[in-house]
Amino acid sequence: MDFVQNFPFLSIILSLFSGPLSSVLSGRWAKRVNTAVIVVIGCMSAATLGYVMNTGEAYVYTMGHFPAPWGNEIRVGVLEAAMALFFCVIMFLSMLGGIREREEEIEEGKQNLYYVMVNLLLCSLLALIYTNDLFTAYVFVEINTISACGLIMIRQNGRTIEAATRYMIMSLLGSGLLLLGICFLYDLTGHLLMSNIKEQVGILAATGSYHIPLVVSLGLMSVGLAIKSALYPFHAWLPDAYGYSTLSSAAILSSLVSKGYIFLLIKIFYRVIGFEIVGESKVIHVLFVFGIIGMIMGSLNAIKEDNIRRMIAFSSVAQIGYIYMGFGLGTAEGVIASIYHMVSHSATKSLLFVAASGLTDASGKSPRYRDLTGAAYRNRLAGVAFTVGSLSMVGMPVFSGFISKLLFAQAAIGHRFKMLPTLIALAISVVLNAIYFMKTVIRIYTPVPAGMEISEGRTVPAREQPAKALALICFIVLNLILGLSSEPVIDLIQNGLKMFG
């Protein structure tokens, strides 16, 4: 075995043990440990990605050298390594952009606890990406839930405590359904390793045995993860969780947490059940319908918002709808479009939250639209960054959002029943996205009228907040790379899916 093959396991262990370590450190040292952990894991993920791309095949890492079904495995392919690297990049930039807000909004004695939660969250995301064991995935789903809840409520104002309570209730409901589905599947197959389950499920499908219990199991797991990833109408916790938590928490939650659950669902479709069996089960039709409804309803709710952060949060509901609509097409092209949109949305949503923070800094900390009038002139870099993110969300060419919408449209072309609903939903969603994002861009670039005063409004030069400025510039560059050089990313996703099953 080559030494680089140990990196995925070492990444999970490193982030896992850095959590307890941070609990006994001061806030300053906990921040340094967290930064170092993210950078080191990012480097190991990049090395793993290069190794797998060079060999051209996935590999299985058996922990403790115990074979199945007694041992636990992680499985590493192109898609897993690329997603781990991407998650590290987004988490690093999100943490970089929110340094000042964390110092201001979190009590000094609790800042180290914040980094405990971030480290455990990174650990759980890596485990969801790499694990080849279904019950291990459930364990880390719960770790992910608890960590995310801690990130929401650590600011400790009334809205965040309420948001954390809502989040916990909905997440536990989703976790319960996921666990029931896993139990049913274990009862049917007698295995917890994904590859072994798929082998037994293939036998059951070929013989026609236990068809209804198998569909029920798939439905429970799909609905459970849909609830946890805030698919409409299971999104009630999301606006307050994203809108009132500290900046880094909002960026990480909106960009990474829901994507970890969705990535696990993709693994269940491909590696546990088999995508052909999933397509025949009709479960994807339900996901398709709710995905389209989410695309429309999320945008309608965003239009009604007068708070820029809650508007961005409701936009996430619509974007999650895109992803599930792609799954609902039931084709490999639809899944590729959904995975690309996961990447595009993660990069863009963090950009929008960090940029919105810069705009509110220049507007007396107020997120209300009235107070944001002319904010792009008071914080020029944040204004440019928010405009880039908005154009990407609308789907303008050059930016990453255009590519994902194009991929969805191409995936729908030729589909017998779903082509027309998909194209209509895409068109309506683009118009609705333009309404609330361009309304905001126009507002921040509208000069303050004579006689109107912005309470505590002030000019915020980029040199005043160098960390946030660097994060914004990196997010803009990342968005342009995804928009202008999308073909290598799409090829990587296609090759990853071929290894995935």
N, C-alpha and C positions, 0 to 999 in steps of 0.2 A: 504494500500500500504506500502511495506517495504521501508525503507529509501534508501537502495542501488539502488532501481529502479529510483531514481532521478539522479544518477551519470552521465548517458549519456547526459542528458539535461544540468546539471551543467558543464560538460566538455566543451560543446559547448559555453556556456555563459562565462565561465572563460577565455577561449582562445580568445573569441571575445572582451571582455572588457580589456584584458591585452594589446591588440594592441594600443588603444588610450592612455592607461596609459603609455606605453613605450615611446610614442612620447614626453612626457614632462619630461622624466628622462634623466640622462646622459647615455652615452654608457655603462659604467660599471654597473650601476644599472639596465639598460634595459636588459643587459645580465643575471644578477642575477634573474630578474623577469621571463625572458624566460625560464631559466633552471628550476626554481621552478615550473612554470606552466606545463612544459613537464613532470616533475617527478610526480607532483600531479595528472595530468590527467592519466598518466600511471598507478598509483596506483588505481585510481578510475576505470579504464578500467579492471584491473586485478580483482578487487572486483566484478565488473559487470559480468565478464566472469565466475568467481566461482559461483556466484548466479545463472546464467542461466544454467550452467552445473548441478548444484544441483537440480534445479526445473525440468529440462528436457524439458522446453517449452519456446517459445518466449513470450514477452509481449509488449503491446502497451502503450506508454506514451502520454497522451493527454494534450497538452499545453493549459492552460487557462480553462480546463475542458469543452470546447465546443465540442459537438459531431460532427462527420462528417455529411454533407460535409462542415460545417462552420469552424470547428476547424482544427488545424494543429497537426500532429502526428509524433512521432518518434517510430520506431519499433526496438526492441533489441532481438537478438538471439545469439547463440553461435558464428556464423561466424562474425557477426558485432562486438561483443565485442572482439573477438580474433584479428580481423584486426585492431581495434582501439589500442589495446595494442601493437601490432607489429609495427604499424606506429610510436607510441611514442618511442619505443626502437630504431628504426632506426633513427628517427630524433634526439634523444638525442646523440647517438654515432656519427652521422654526424656532429652535432654542436660541440661536444667534439673534434673530430679529426681536425677541421678546425679553432680552436681558433686563432692560431698564424697568419694564412693567413688573417683572417678577420681584425685583428688589423693592419696588414701591408698594405692591399690592399684597405681598406675602409677608407675614410677620417674620422678623429676623430669626427667631427661635424655631421656626417651622420650615425654613427654606431647605434644610437638608432633607426633610421628609418629602418635599416636592421631588427632589432628585431620586429618592428611593422609588417613588411611583413611576418616574420616567424610565429608570433602568429596568424595572419589572415589566413595564409596558413594552419596551424594546425586546426584552427576553420573550414575552408571550407572542409578539408578532413574528419573531424569528422562528419560534417553535411551530406556530401555525403554518408558516411557509414550508418548513423542512420536514416535519414529522410524517412518518408513514404509519402511525398508529392512531386509530380513531378515538380511543379513550384518552390517550395523551393529549390529543387536540382539544377534547372537552375540558380537561384539567386546565390547559393554558387559556382556553376561552374564559374560564372563571377568573384566572389571574388577570387577564386583560380587562375584564369587567370591573374588578375591584380597583385596579390601578387607575382606570379611566375615571371612575367615580371619585377617587381621591384627587385627581387633577382638577375636576370640576369644583369640588367643594372646599379646596384649600384656601381659596380667597375669603371664604367665610363671611359673606353678606347674605341677606335673606333670600335673594333670588338664586344664588348658587346652591344654597342648601336645598331649596325647593327643587331646583333642576336636578341635583344629584339624587334626590329621593325619587323623582320621576324616572330618571335614567335607571336607577337600580331596580325599580319595580318592573319596568318594561324589559330590561336585560335579563332579569331572573325568569320572567315568563318565557323569553326566547330560549334561555339556557335549559329550562325544564323541558320544552318541546324537543330541543336538540338531544337531550339525554334520553328521552323516551324513544326517539327514533333510533338512536344508537343501541338501546336495549333490545328493541324489536329486531334490529338487524343482527345483533349478536345471537339472539335466540334462533334466528333463521339459519345463520351460517356457522356459528360456533367459533368465530374469529374476530379479532380486533385489528389486526394488521390489514391495511387497506388492500394490498395486492392479494392476500388470501381471501378477503371478503369478495373481491371482484370475481375471483375464480369460482367461488361457490354461487354467487349471484348469477353468473353466466350459465351454470348448470341448472339452477332453478328456472331461469327464463327459458332455456331450451326445452325443458320438460313441462313448462307451464305450471309448476308447483308453487303454491303459496303466493300467487300473483297479487291478491288483495293486500295481505300483510306487507309485501314488499313495497307496494305503492304507498301504503300508509306510512311506512318507515321513511321513504323518500320525501313524502309530503311533510311529515313532522320536522325533519331536519331542514328542509327548504324554508318552511315558514318560520322556524325558530331562528335561523340565521338572517332571514329577511327582516324580522322584528329587530334583531340586534343591530342591523345595518341601516335601520330607519327608512325602510321602504314604506311609502304611503299605503295605508293610513296609520302606520305604527310609528309615527314621527313626533308625537306630542312632546317628547322630552327634548327634542333636538334644538329648537330655537333658543330656549333659555340656557341650555348647556353650552352652546356655541356663543351666544350673545352676551353672556355675563361672566363667564370664566376668564381667567387671565389670558393674555394674548397667546403665549406659547401653547397653552392648553387648547384653546380654540383652534389654532392652526394644526396641531397634532391630531386632535380628535376628528376634525373634519377631513383631514387628508389621509390619515393612516388607519385609525381604529376600525372604521367601517370597511375599509379595503381589506384588512386582515380577515374579517368574517367572510367577505365575498370571495377572497382567495381560497378559503377553506371550502366554501360551497363549490367552487370550480373543481377542487380536488375530489370532492364527493361525487360530482357528476362524472368526472373522467376516470378517477382511480379507484373509486369504491363501487359505484353502480355500473358505470359504462355509459357513455353519452348516447349510444343508440338505444339502450333500454330506457334512459331518461326521456328521450324524444318520444318513444312509444307509450310512455306512462301518462301523457297529457298534463303532467305537473307543469311543464314549461308554458303551457297555454295560460295557466293561472298567473304565472310570473309575468308573462307578456302583457296581460290585461292590466295588472296592477302597476307594471312599469309605465305603461302609457298614461294611466290615470295620474301617477306620481309626477310625470313630466309636466302635465298641465296644471294640476292642483298646486304643486310646489311653486310654480311660477306665479300663479294667481295670488297665492298668499304673499309672495315676495313683493308683488306690485302694491299691495295694501300697506306695507310696512313704512314707517317714518323713522326707523332706527337702522342705520347702515349695517351694523353688525347682525341684527336679526334678519335683515334683507339677505345678506350673504348666507346666513344659516338656512333660510327657506330655499335659497337657490340650490343648496346641497340636496334637499329633498328631490328637486327636479332632476338633478344630475344622477342621483342614485336610481331614479326611474329609468334613465337612459340605459344604465348598465343592465338592469333586469329585463328591459325590453330586448336588448341584444341577446341575452340568454334565451328569451322566449322565442326568438326566431328559430331556434333548434338546429342551427347550422354552425359549422366551424367558423365561417366568416363572421357570424353574429358574435361568437365568443371572442374572436380576435378583436373585433370592434369594441366589445365591452372591456377587454383587458387594456386596450390602448386608451380607452376613455378613463379607466381607473388611474392610469399614469398621468394623463393630461389633467384630469380633475384634481389630483393630488398636488401637482405642481402649481396649478392656477389658484386653487382655493387658499393655500397658504399665502401665496402672493397677495391675494385680495385682503385677507385678514391683517397682514402686516402693513400693507398700504393704507387700509382703513384706519389703523392705529396711528399712522403718521398724520393722516388728515384730521383726526380728532385731536391730536396733540396741538395742532395749529388752530383749533377751534374751541379752546377752553375745556377740553376733554369731553365735549358734548358729541354724541353720535347722531343727534337729530339733524334732519336735512336742512332745516332753516339755518342752523348754526354752521353748517358745512359750506354755505355760500362763499365762493371764492377761495376755498381751502387749498386748491391746487396751486394758487399763486403764493400762498403762505408757506407751503411745503411742496416745492416743485417736483422733487424726486418721487414723493408719495403720489402726487397727481399723475405723473407719467406712468408709474407702476400700476396704479388702479385702472388707468385707461387701458393699458396692455392686458391686464386680467379681464376687464370687461369685454374688450373686443374678442378675446379668446373664448369667453363664455358664450358670446353671441354667435361665434362661428365665422369670424372674418378670416380670409386667407392670410397666410404668413404665420398665423398663430396656431397653437396645438389644437384648440377647440374645433377649428375648421376641419382638420384631418379626421378627428373622431366622428364628427357628424357626417362627413363624406363616407367613411367606412360603414357607418350604420345604413346609410342610403344604398350603398353598393351591396351590402349584405341582404337587404330586403328585396332588391331587384330580382324578379323572376319567381319570388315566393308566391305560391298559388293563392293563399288566403290572407297572408299578413303583409304583403307589399303595400297595398293601398293604405291600410291603417297606419303603418309605420311612416310612410312618406307624409301623410297628412299630419300626424302627431309631430314629426320633425319640423314641418313648416310652421305649425302653430307655436311650438315651443321656441323656435328661433325668434318669431315675432314678439312673443311674451318676454323672452330674455332681453331683447333689444329695448323693450319698453322700460323695464326697471333698471337695467344697467346703464343705458344711455341717458335716462332721466338723472341718474346719479352723476354721471360724467358731466352732463350739461350743468348741473347744480354746482359742482366743485370748480367749474371753469367760468361761472357767471360772476362778474365783478360785483362786489358789495354795493348795492344802490346807495345813493346819497341819503343820509338821514338814518340808515340802518346800521346798527352797531352789533358786532359779534362779541359776546361776553368773553373777556379774557382771550380773545383771538390774538395770535402773534405769529411772526415769521419764524419758521423752524428750518435753518440751513442744514444741509446734509452733514456738515462737519460737527454739528452739535450732537448727533446720534450716529456715530460711525458704524456701530455694529448693525443697526437697523438698515442703514444705507447700503452696507455691503450685502446684507441678506436680500434686499430688494433688487439690487443689481444682478445678483446670482439667479434669483427667481426669474427675472426678465430674460436673461440669457438662456436659462433652461427652457423657458416657454418657446423662445424663438428656435432653439435647437430642435425641439420636438415638432415644431411647425414646419421648419425648412428642411430638416433631415429626418423625415419620418420613416423613409423606406428601410434603413437599417433596423430601426426599432420594430417595425412591423415584421421584418424577416426574423428577428430574434424571437418575437412572440410566436410566429408560425413554427419555427424550429423547436421552441420550448414546448409547444402543445404536442408536437410529434413525439417528443421524449416523455411527455407528461403521463400518458396512459400506461 
